[in-house]
Amino acid sequence: MFQFKQFSINQDRCAMKVGTDGVLLGSWAPINHNPFSILDVGAGTGIIALMLAQRTNAEQIDALEIDEEAYEQAVENFENSPWGDRLFCFHAGLDEFIEEPEDEYDLIVSNPPFYAEDYKTENEQRDLARFQDAMPFEELVEAADLLLSENGIFALILPFKEEEKFIALAKESELYPLKITRVKGTPASAVKRSLLAFSRNENSEIEIDELVIEIDRHVYTPEYIELTKDFYLKF
């Protein structure tokens, strides 16, 4: 079990455990527009939806998870949280979910599968969680375009090397970057991740910044502590 300040996560049945990427996106996703409805695509343990339940007053927080074990675990984590009445998980793939869209969402978030490379492991459940075949970027952008409300925000975390391609893909669906934060493990290391937020409005001023996680092993930067302090017990 992974214990946060206001909720805990059981993760024994999930291929993808609680990790820095999910915590980054859950802490960083813009909420200044006071979203009423939120969708977490590819929920895994449900961590991002839970973090957004803590950060917002959104009345409808839906999550989508294709893997049965992960879906059941997310439901359990939702029910055990203080916000169980606002959280709901669908057991479905994104392609099924968008066939008959019933709602629009003011905030759509996703920590999508990253590994587009050709190698696979023997663990099918973990592959599903980690490999891009399960949720191609094109499908994610198409879903965001279909499900995002007029003034909504679509936020996700990607490998930095995918940033340019994803921004070009989003532009084809008239989704434009609003905010970009590039993440480095240490001051000396290369940029590893990109946190991206998109809206339907083309922004003349895109907010671009950089976040460094650690100064040294387990010595966290003030910026990372500030971003995540409402969640981690150690901060």
Secondary structure by P-SEA (a helix, b strand, c coil): cccccccccccccccccccaaaaaaaacccccccccbbbbcccccaaaaaaaaaaccccbbbbbbccaaaaaaaaaaaaaccccccbbbbccccccccccccccccbbbbbccccccccccccaaaaaacccccccaaaaaaaaaacccccbbbbbcccccaaaaaaaaaaaacbbbcbbbbbbccccccccbbbbbbccccccbbbbbccccccccccccaaaaaacccccccc
